Amino acid sequence: MGPAAAAERTERIRLTSSVTVLGSEDPVRVWEQLATIDLLSAGRAEIIAGRAARAT
């Protein structure tokens, strides 16, 4: 079940992503999606963001 579906079916649980690597995704699109889910869930959405880094 995706976060939007969980937001629709629940009232109290927090909706958290696993780590979102902003280097592999468009950061603006990620924040737009989070904002949408946050509105649908009445402020229960959370994100854990990380930046991409190369292993040395």
Phi and psi restraints in degrees (value plus and minus 20) as a CYANA .aco file:
   2 GLY   PHI     -99.5   -59.5
   2 GLY   PSI     146.2   186.2
   3 PRO   PHI     -79.7   -39.7
   3 PRO   PSI     -56.4   -16.4
   4 ALA   PHI     -86.4   -46.4
   4 ALA   PSI     -61.2   -21.2
   5 ALA   PHI     -86.4   -46.4
   5 ALA   PSI     -59.5   -19.5
   6 ALA   PHI     -85.4   -45.4
   6 ALA   PSI     -58.0   -18.0
   7 ALA   PHI     -83.1   -43.1
   7 ALA   PSI     -56.6   -16.6
   8 GLU   PHI     -90.8   -50.8
   8 GLU   PSI     -54.3   -14.3
   9 ARG   PHI    -115.5   -75.5
   9 ARG   PSI     -31.0     9.0
  10 THR   PHI    -144.8  -104.8
  10 THR   PSI     146.5   186.5
  11 GLU   PHI    -144.5  -104.5
  11 GLU   PSI     -42.3    -2.3
  12 ARG   PHI    -142.0  -102.0
  12 ARG   PSI     -38.8     1.2
  13 ILE   PHI     -94.3   -54.3
  13 ILE   PSI     128.5   168.5
  14 ARG   PHI    -101.0   -61.0
  14 ARG   PSI     124.7   164.7
  15 LEU   PHI    -127.4   -87.4
  15 LEU   PSI      88.4   128.4
  16 THR   PHI    -140.0  -100.0
  16 THR   PSI     121.0   161.0
  17 SER   PHI    -108.0   -68.0
  17 SER   PSI     140.8   180.8
  18 SER   PHI     -94.2   -54.2
  18 SER   PSI    -196.4  -156.4
  19 VAL   PHI     -82.5   -42.5
  19 VAL   PSI     106.2   146.2
  20 THR   PHI    -121.5   -81.5
  20 THR   PSI      96.2   136.2
  21 VAL   PHI    -106.4   -66.4
  21 VAL   PSI      89.1   129.1
  22 LEU   PHI     -89.9   -49.9
  22 LEU   PSI     -39.8     0.2
  23 GLY   PHI     -91.4   -51.4
  23 GLY   PSI     -42.7    -2.7
  24 SER   PHI    -120.1   -80.1
  24 SER   PSI     -27.1    12.9
  25 GLU   PHI    -144.9  -104.9
  25 GLU   PSI     138.2   178.2
  26 ASP   PHI     -92.4   -52.4
  26 ASP   PSI      93.6   133.6
  27 PRO   PHI     -77.7   -37.7
  27 PRO   PSI     -56.6   -16.6
  28 VAL   PHI     -85.3   -45.3
  28 VAL   PSI     -62.9   -22.9
  29 ARG   PHI     -84.5   -44.5
  29 ARG   PSI     -60.7   -20.7
  30 VAL   PHI     -79.6   -39.6
  30 VAL   PSI     -66.7   -26.7
  31 TRP   PHI     -88.9   -48.9
  31 TRP   PSI     -54.0   -14.0
  32 GLU   PHI     -84.2   -44.2
  32 GLU   PSI     -63.2   -23.2
  33 GLN   PHI     -84.4   -44.4
  33 GLN   PSI     -62.3   -22.3
  34 LEU   PHI     -82.9   -42.9
  34 LEU   PSI     -62.2   -22.2
  35 ALA   PHI     -82.5   -42.5
  35 ALA   PSI     -59.7   -19.7
  36 THR   PHI     -83.3   -43.3
  36 THR   PSI     -67.7   -27.7
  37 ILE   PHI     -85.2   -45.2
  37 ILE   PSI     -56.4   -16.4
  38 ASP   PHI     -83.2   -43.2
  38 ASP   PSI     -60.3   -20.3
  39 LEU   PHI     -86.6   -46.6
  39 LEU   PSI     -64.0   -24.0
  40 LEU   PHI     -83.1   -43.1
  40 LEU   PSI     -51.3   -11.3
  41 SER   PHI    -119.5   -79.5
  41 SER   PSI     -11.8    28.2
  42 ALA   PHI      39.1    79.1
  42 ALA   PSI      23.3    63.3
  43 GLY   PHI      67.2   107.2
  43 GLY   PSI      -1.8    38.2
  44 ARG   PHI    -116.8   -76.8
  44 ARG   PSI     -19.9    20.1
  45 ALA   PHI    -102.1   -62.1
  45 ALA   PSI     119.4   159.4
  46 GLU   PHI    -153.7  -113.7
  46 GLU   PSI     132.7   172.7
  47 ILE   PHI    -152.9  -112.9
  47 ILE   PSI     124.1   164.1
  48 ILE   PHI    -133.8   -93.8
  48 ILE   PSI      88.5   128.5
  49 ALA   PHI    -128.0   -88.0
  49 ALA   PSI     126.3   166.3
  50 GLY   PHI    -158.6  -118.6
  50 GLY   PSI     139.4   179.4
  51 ARG   PHI    -122.5   -82.5
  51 ARG   PSI     132.2   172.2
  52 ALA   PHI     -93.9   -53.9
  52 ALA   PSI     124.3   164.3
  53 ALA   PHI    -166.4  -126.4
  53 ALA   PSI     126.6   166.6
  54 ARG   PHI    -104.0   -64.0
  54 ARG   PSI     120.9   160.9
  55 ALA   PHI     -96.6   -56.6
  55 ALA   PSI     116.4   156.4
